[in-house]
Every structure is written in structure tokens, then in C-alpha cells.
């Protein structure tokens, strides 16, 4: 009997080991790619990589506002090429294989024959973590993509043809890159193709006018061409090896046999062609396409395998690992293998080197961290703390170079995007959870300046109205103003955001023994109470005289509230939910919030099935945007944890899908993994509405979707022991927690200390069909 039991246990262990080795089978990059952002779809990338090769269906169409959906759209049926850079406000360096007469412009979706784009079928497309392939039907070419951190790999398998070509379309608009200022492409005598493109992204121009983003490449091929030349638009010059200016491109022509493959390795860089060459040499010398693919997918499996979920419901596994994939995809490398990185002023900086002559950390591009404390950083802190640490050190490079923290950065240029700056929350949270291997004093200095500094504050550092926040104790409302809307339009939402961020830094100040700073910041953290209307029991913008504004419509966005309305933003008091609940009245709070979700359930918890990133901003709840992401977890603080369990599960089931159109809502904005990582945290039943800003942070406990969850915290930062979450009697009907126990001891509230998670242990939840609110 004991022998049989041992065999059974061994079999389970083998199955779990096999499962961990193949987690990329549950990653579907095509989910939610209808109307998605430029950086959303890069299946050829490595985790947090610089090289992000991917197909583009409409990237050449431009990006008028800087945030428009562009790049790859699930509904499109032709591909115009394969760009290698995909970041917030960064895009370009397109490669494209064709056969037949030479065509050098991409053409349009409605008429693929008018350019080098090609039709394709979904059945001929393979997309997963670290690998992409597709059959370009018009040319009968199989295109494959993979990468190392800084090197993009392309393999094109051609038919028999004396007119096979590879285009290097460098000097044209692509994705979020904005207008092209200049470009250059050179075909060197040894066959190497090198060049750069200088772009003027929309948000960079808005927040740091005149600044540029330059991207460099150095590519080698494993076959010599029979002919070559350069082009600009439809103007082709055969035999020429160099071209500069807007629209610059080059081509190589080949004679190919049936099923002959040509591989391109392209070293990438944000600092120089020389460093693109170095990145290529250090990461890809002697590394074949197949070996690079194998390496990339092994790395993805390791990263994904830090959380292993077990369930018979495959759909939930696909949602989980695709969400985790998105959380690891965005905010990619911006520094080279030798530690060179692009500085804010356009120069090249140097990250310190260690004893092995390798950089001590890396630099990254990043979208704004608006809302990231409710998804990404909670996830990073537990299972990817080495990246979290790197991210903070990266942000401090910008602070040292330019004097202010940058919320979003593209090539170190300021691209705030939302006109606020929540980076200080990210830094304070890291300190609280024990990630402290960065310059703590410098980080605190930068964070304090971010909260209360206003003199000579550049546009890109956000918080341009912080002087009024300090003067009035809230941001006074203006219906008119000069400059961008963030200067005058979002008084109430900024008041709430600044109250939260000053709370976070206040707790950090107290931990560092800075009592004067603590007193000032902690006082400012109560600013939300200044705009709470006790009659409406809603947040209500105030003018400079302290009067609530008239003609107030709580459902309307853009008047006092950014990308949301008073119904949504009233809950934006994550640092003090108990006081907010008391002001509303606990019974009324629970009734109102429950009604909010009953209503929003009919709208898929967003904007219904409207394919629009802003479809839900006039709703009572909008899961498709950052200001709402903590709200479903607030019942844990109002003595109704069963309602958190109910509605979080409902959002996971209904808002999130597994299709190209219904993935993250319908055409909602998956900001570099934020909606995906919300699903990850919520589906395993751990979430902190305070964003780990308390001195001794804790997670709220929800209703996990899975039978068993195994989390592997970092050995470098924590104990390295596994934390297991096990549910009993868990199914689609038994959504309510009947009891909690941690390492055999009963818990009587739906909370667990962060420290208990990362030290390792076992949380057991017994599930049932009846709501229960006391334990």
C-alpha cells in the first residue's frame, strides 16, 4: 500500500514537472489583439527584451494621438512586414521578404497587391511566447521570428525563385514612433546591413518638445545576395549601397531553391550602431535560429513557471498564462550588453560594471506606471523582484540625468502620457517589501521631490498642478486653462492620486526616521476628504474658494476626472478605505458598490462590446482602465468579503476572454501587461488595494479560480520556500470561501501578511456555494 502511494505521489510530481516545462502551450498572444496597442503584440520577444520582432498589419498608418491602436489587428488579413522595435512611443526597423517584381512600399489593407504586404490565413499562423511563424500567401514564404534579449532573429523560407528579395524598410513611420526626422541604411562590403532611424513620437513632443528617439540596428544574413540596392518610396536605385533621409530603405535580392531558408540576425541598440554590433556579437555569435528559439522558450517557461496553477479548466489556464506573459513582455530593455544607455539629453550614459565587467543592472523603457501598483508591481515584488529592483535603478538613472523622475520614458525621454507621476509609490512599495538593493537615499530624495517639488518642473515629470495641491490642500478646479488638460482639467482625480502617493512616501519617510517629512506628507494624504461631498457621498471637484462646482454631472468624464467619472473615482482612496466607508456609511457603501457591479455586469464590466479603449469611461465601473482596478476588492474592508469573492470571479470570467476580439474587454487598453497581471493576481486570490504602501503590507484574500497554486518566491530576496494556495471543493458554483487556514492555523479575516507569503507556507481555502462573511 505504501509502495502504491509512493508511486502515485511520484506520478503527480512528474506530471507537475512536465506541466511546468510546457507552460508556453497556454500562452496565446492573439488574445485581445483587435484594436490593441503597438506594444501589445510581440510574440517573437524574450521576457523584458529589447528585441521584439512581430508582424505588422497597419503599423505604417501612423499614430495621430500617440496611443491609437496600431500594429497588429486580429481582424486584418494581410501583413506588411516585421518591425523589430515595439515599445511605448518606440517602433520601427522593418524587415519584409517578397518574391517577384520588386515592390518597396507596403500598400494598404484594402488593396494588398498595391504594395509589398501579403495576405495570410490564421490557420497558417503560429504565435506563442518567444516564437512566431506565418505563411505569406502572396509569395509562398514562411516567415519565422524569435530573439535573444537584444537580437532579433528572422528566418524566411522561400520558394524556388530568381526574384527573392528581403526589404529593410527603415526610414518610415511605424507604430507609435511618430514622424521620422532622419534615417540611414548602409550595405557594407561584408554583406552586413546597418542603419538607424530618428523619430519624433507624439508624446515625446508633447512632454519634452524637440527631443528625439533614435534606434539603431546591425544585421547579418547567412546568404550572399545576387543583387542589391536602395529605395525611397517607389524610387529604386540598383547597385547603390547607402541612402539617408526620410523613407530610406535597402533591399537584397537572391536566387533561391525550393524551401531554402535565409536567416537574419539583427543586433539592436538605442545608443549606437557600434553597440548594436556588440549586442549581436555577445548574444548571437554562433547561435542558430533554432537554438535561439529554444533558448527564448526555455526562458519563458522559467519565468512563467514561477507560478504554477492547477485546474481542469483549460480556458482559465490560458487566461492566466497569457496574462502573465503580457506582464513579462512590456517595459523592455533600453541598455546594451556593455551597460551603455540612452540619456535624457540625447547623450550616452554608462551603467556601473561589476567584477565580471558586466553592468550591475539594466535600463528600461516604460509606459506610465499609472495603476501599476494594482497589478504589475504586486506581481513583480513576489516572483520577479530582481526585475523590480532593476526597474527602480533604471528610473533613478533618469532622475540623476534630468533631475526629476519620469513616469513613462521612451529612450529616457519624458513621455508621461497621463500627466501625473506615480513612480514614488513604486519605490516606496519596493522598500516596504524588502527590495532595498538600490540607492535608498537617492530614491527617497527623488520620491519626495516628486511629491512636493514644483519649481521648474518639466512637463514630462507630470504633476504640473502640485503647487496648487500644496497651496489648497487639494487641487482646485478650473473649467478653462492654458496648455494641456493635465494643467487644469483633472483637479479631482489629481487630488485623489496625490493623496495616495503622499501617503506612500509618508510611510517611507517614517521608516527612515524623517518625522518632518512624514508629518507634512501624511497630512496631505487626507486631501481626498476635502473633495468628498457629504450630501452626494461622491467625490466632487472644488474651486479655489472651497466651493463644490455647480452643474455637476457625476457620470461625465474629463471635467475634474481623467479617463473616468465621479462614480468611479469616489472609490479612489486605496490608502484609507475604512474612513471612506465610514463617510459613506457601511450599509450604503455595500449596497451602492454591489449595485455598481450588478449594472456593470451587463456591460461586460466595461464598455459593453464596443471596440474602443474609452468605451467604458462614462459607466459606473470600467475595468478597462486603471482608476477602477481596485474597486472589486474593497468589500474586504466593509465586512462583505463574499462580495469581493463574487465580483472578482465574475470579472475574471466575463471581462476577460480568450479570443482575438474579446480578450481584455472589447478593444480595451492592455497597458504593457496591467490588465493581464490584474487577472494573474486576482485569479490566485491575492490583491492589495493599497499597492503594498503600508509599512507592513498585506494581501486581501479572494476566491482563487484554481485548485492549487504554487508560487516560487525569489531565493535572493526572500526565503526561497514555496507558497502554496490550495482550494477544497472549488468549482464554478462553489465561489465563496467558508474558511481560511495558514499552515494549519485558522485565519479570521480575509487578509494575509505579505511576509507570510514570501517566507513560504500553505494557505488552504474551503469553498462553498453559500456566501459567508465571518470566519
Secondary structure by P-SEA (a helix, b strand, c coil): caaaaaaaaaaaaaaaaaaaacccccccccccccccccccccccccccccbbbbbbccccccccccccccccccccccccccccccccccccbbbbbbccccccccccccccccccbbbbbcccccccccbbbbbcccccbbbbbcccccbbbbbbbbccccccccccccccccccccccccccccccccccccbbbbbbccccccccccbbbbbbbbbbbcccccccccccccccccccccccccccccbbbbbcccbbbbbbbbbbbcccaaaaaaaaaaccccccaaaaaaaaaaaaaaaaaccccccccaaaaaaaaaaaaaaaccccccccccccccccccbbbbcccccccccccccccccccccccccaaaaaacccaaaaaaaaaaaaaaaaaccccccccccccccccccccaaaaaaaaaaaacccccaaaaaaaaaaaaacccccccccccccaaaaaaacccbbbbccccccccccccaaaaaaaaaaaaaaaaaaaaaacaaaaaaaaaaaccccccccccccccccccccccccccccccccccccccccccccccccccccaaaaaaaacaaaaaaaaaaaaaaaccccccccccccccccccccccccccccccccccccccccaaaaaaaaaaaaaccccccccccccccccccccaaaaaaaaaaacccccccccccbbbbbbccccccbbbbbccccccccbbbbbbbccccccccccccccccccccccccccaaaaaabbbbbbbbcccccccc
